[in-house]
Amino acid sequence: MSKRITIDPITRIEGHLRIDVEVDGGKVKKAWSSGQMWRGVELILLGRDPRDAWAITQRICGVCTTVHAITSVRAVENALNLEVPVNAQFIRNMIASAHAIHDHIVHFYHLSALDWVDVTSALKADPDKASALAESLSDWPMNSKHVMRQTQEKLKTFVTSGQLGPFANGYWGHPAMKLSPEVNLLAVAHYLQALEAQRHANKIVTILGSKSPHIQNLAVGGVANPIDTNSQSNLTIERLLAVKEHMDALGDFIRKVYLPDVGAIGAFYADWTKYGAGVTNYISTPDFPTDSKGTQFLVPGGHVPDGDLKQYKPFTQFGDAYLRDGVEESVKHAWYTYSKPGPLHPYQGETTPHYTDFEDDGKYSWLKAPTFYGKRAQVGPLANVLCGLAAGHQPTIGYATTMLDTVSSLLGSKVGPEILHSTIGRHAARAIRCGVMQDVLQQSWQMLIDNIGKGDTTTFNKPTFPKGEVMGFGMHEAPRGLLSHWTVIKDGKIANYQCVVPSTWNAGPRDETDVIGPYEASLMDNPIADAEQPLEVLRTVHSFDPCLACAVHVVDEEAGSAVSVKAL
Amino acid sequence: MTDNILEYGMRIVVLGVGNILMSDEGVGVHAVTDLSRRFQIPDEVEVIDGGTSGMDCLDRIAEADLLLIADCMRSKDKAPGTITRMADDEINAWFKTKISPHQVGLSDVLAACCFHGISPKRVVLIGVQPASFETSMELTPQVAAVLPKVVDTLVTELAAFGVALRPRQAA
């Protein structure tokens, strides 16, 4: 007999994602991914000054503030064909890479590790053995016996106080939890240390962006950080040196804790390399430009069809025509209507709500279904890492090799990049990309210092808006993948604005030809040990790092139990 | 005015949360913005426009002597614009039922603080019942009407904690 499981909401952070699966014979046979909130930011932007759009779009989401801000200014700059001073590119690159590091660390340790780590089991661990295991993986100084004992004590106090907080929703003792008590303790210790590490990333964003969580320093045409090596109020050498300290501390954590942890957890859950591949048509954008036009980048991106690295086709510049011309969005299964038939290109995009009930074969989501040349595409760190491998990008190859070597040595057999096309592989790819982001941060810092040293302190080119209509799009490889903002500007005012966000690519519903999206496809054939506790569904969906506040918007929701199960 | 407080290194955080793109959902942010506009903010008080963020605020919330939160708070039988006060233990209970759309981020941050042993010593929440979550950057008239009262409530809370705010000179 098959069963229908509904999980709502599925995210631990802001946003409402509902997932429905039909389970038969202990496996997922059908899946629906539904955004439960409506996004109306596009309507707020109509008629406004394009120079203000970034400050408004960064309010779409509390997690992805800076990425929307950066993508928005890029969209307007693309429409105006406006070059950006390289100092501004470097400063933006540092903000974006520091933000990405923050996001990847928080996602792994604080939002998804609990799908794999049984916190209560850590109470039974032998702290000395946990320390020995940790020290065999890296020379991080915070892996000592003392630290492990202390962590266990802290955990004991916390659990007995009854205030489990973020741990309260965990599936403790679930049959799919496989780590030994020692590995669980190690993970809890690093959960706590990750809280410290993420503060370093946040500090960098705050120093450069003037304020956090909403940065203040962007402008269409550059950044509003006057560079003055003498003035106290501006971007001084002291501030840049402070950035460097935070940057180095982050580098240690990523290399000595995050990467080995994901490798170890991946090796213990090697069966999860077989589930969750889903859509293997990947797209990702090149990013971290080093020239004023946006044609040279620190990290490559492009299209990897059918998971085949040999067919890799790069996107080569901001405004890339191959990317621009391939994107369409369908609303056949989304709660919108279009004034004309078929999917629409974002420049022609429309945002007219049309709510029905949740209809299995009809409309069931506030997300549109985007396609790339008619096909569904997966975005995210995995797509970006695959592009890096295909393009021969050295930092990506370096961190990927370290990761795969760790997994191979723990498994006792050699594994290659093919294991990345999976639920656990998405976590591995995110850690690999986090290493790459640390390199980008270091490089951008050095490039900024060197350029200032040459006497160039320009950070802003003034935009001018022509009479008549111009259009452009901004692209950014955000923590969750390819983010694009598309705008039409008429006589200096916004005439259309569409955000095609990573979670729309991944979490979108069935498309114009009823093909399922990446979340839905990745859930197929996932094992389900206990329908009342569908931990396996959470594992696969969380591996995408779902964040739907930007994909959609809020609606009143006084949800009762998060999981409901119905016999069919 | 606050010499003895500074002596003890008191630190107070006033945190406005909410999404200003969704009408009344953003009332907490509007409240702290107005607070800074109407009053001089002394050094020991930090006013944060938290938007809908979570972990980003951890650093500044950690170990505060008082965390004063302004937020929109949805409860079943209250009229739009109703102001509700909660403190300390009541807030933990509040987090367990689903009322605010950003409770998840905020409660995660507070729980993380607790686990880490860096919780704010006192937490007070001033909640405002919303009338609408429509896509708009304006508050509804019902909620806009109580905004000055929300700001006054924040000022009263600070005063009760020993920090008297002085109004800014009228321009």
Chai-1 contact restraints between the chains, C-beta under 6 A:
chainA,res_idxA,chainB,res_idxB,connection_type,confidence,min_distance_angstrom,max_distance_angstrom,comment,restraint_id
A,I13,B,G105,contact,1.0,0.0,6.0,A-B,restraint_1
A,E14,B,T52,contact,1.0,0.0,6.0,A-B,restraint_2
A,E14,B,H102,contact,1.0,0.0,6.0,A-B,restraint_3
A,E14,B,G105,contact,1.0,0.0,6.0,A-B,restraint_4
A,G40,B,T135,contact,1.0,0.0,6.0,A-B,restraint_5
A,V41,B,L21,contact,1.0,0.0,6.0,A-B,restraint_6
A,L43,B,T135,contact,1.0,0.0,6.0,A-B,restraint_7
A,I44,B,L21,contact,1.0,0.0,6.0,A-B,restraint_8
A,R59,B,I20,contact,1.0,0.0,6.0,A-B,restraint_9
A,R59,B,L21,contact,1.0,0.0,6.0,A-B,restraint_10
A,G62,B,G51,contact,1.0,0.0,6.0,A-B,restraint_11
A,G62,B,T52,contact,1.0,0.0,6.0,A-B,restraint_12
A,G62,B,S53,contact,1.0,0.0,6.0,A-B,restraint_13
A,V106,B,M55,contact,1.0,0.0,6.0,A-B,restraint_14
A,F158,B,F115,contact,1.0,0.0,6.0,A-B,restraint_15
A,G165,B,A111,contact,1.0,0.0,6.0,A-B,restraint_16
A,P166,B,D108,contact,1.0,0.0,6.0,A-B,restraint_17
A,P166,B,A111,contact,1.0,0.0,6.0,A-B,restraint_18
A,L195,B,A112,contact,1.0,0.0,6.0,A-B,restraint_19
A,L195,B,H116,contact,1.0,0.0,6.0,A-B,restraint_20
A,R199,B,D59,contact,1.0,0.0,6.0,A-B,restraint_21
A,N202,B,D56,contact,1.0,0.0,6.0,A-B,restraint_22
A,S212,B,D56,contact,1.0,0.0,6.0,A-B,restraint_23
A,P213,B,G51,contact,1.0,0.0,6.0,A-B,restraint_24
A,P213,B,S53,contact,1.0,0.0,6.0,A-B,restraint_25
A,P213,B,D56,contact,1.0,0.0,6.0,A-B,restraint_26
A,H214,B,G51,contact,1.0,0.0,6.0,A-B,restraint_27
A,V554,B,M22,contact,1.0,0.0,6.0,A-B,restraint_28
A,V554,B,P101,contact,1.0,0.0,6.0,A-B,restraint_29
A,V554,B,F133,contact,1.0,0.0,6.0,A-B,restraint_30
A,E558,B,K98,contact,1.0,0.0,6.0,A-B,restraint_31
A,A559,B,K98,contact,1.0,0.0,6.0,A-B,restraint_32
